[in-house]
Amino acid sequence: MDKERKLLIAGNWKMNKTVAEALDFVQDLRREATGIKEVDIVVCPPFTALDEVSKAILDTNIRLGAQNMSEHQGGAYTGEISAGMLKEFSVRFVILGHSERRQYQKETDALIAKKALAAHAASLKPIICIGESLAEREAGITEKVLDRQLNGSLAGLTKEQMQESVVAYEPVWAIGTGKTATSQQAEEAQAFVRRTVAAIFDDTVARRLRILYGGSVKPSNARELMSQSDVDGALVGGASLEIRSFIDIIKNSI
Ligand code: PGA
């Protein structure tokens, strides 16, 4: 597939896998992913497996991501993990503002913007998640919601920082439900995201920005989704837990 932007496929393991399970997975992934150059492959294990996974993927084409981080650099924030701590394990990417965190931890756009700035300050690339709920889509306000989330979550980023960021469009109704957005719905929303980023920053930033789709991505729908012009990769939850389905998503996307 010929795109100006390199595809990025990230596995978000959420609160799954022990260290031993994580290692089993990445050992298989190392073997299966050897020689794949067309896609940036990222795995986002829970914090507890970052150290071992980091060692297991040294000198491979697999990159490490975390699923969250604090907006603070350090101090009295019990239970939090800073960007600097993630860097100790050679983490390159960090998922921010996933809809599960927006829902269960009440993360706001303003908080996500602070986290994105803190990630960039430590040279981590944020994967900033946005997406509408079913009620919002049915009310016809998808674009309004995406516009609000983008303006809020990207607030304060410089053009250079924006270009080094990744946006993941994840309609909440498609996450973990088996209900995928049609490729047309994904393309429409993602083209809107790109136009909005162009309006906030500029055309060059928007053209270079990678926008991922997330929400029930599987081997059977990956090809169709990735063939859309504004879909530059995928954030994969459930199907990233099994080596076979994760690698098939990657291979079907090329
Ligand atoms: P899913 O999750 O692939 O299981 O729908 C996607 C995500 O939450 O990032």
Boltz pocket constraint, residues with backbone or C-beta under 6 A from the ligand:
constraints:
  - pocket:
      binder: B
      contacts: [[A, 12], [A, 170], [A, 174], [A, 175], [A, 176], [A, 177], [A, 178], [A, 214], [A, 215], [A, 216], [A, 217], [A, 235], [A, 236], [A, 237], [A, 238], [A, 239]]
      max_distance: 6.0
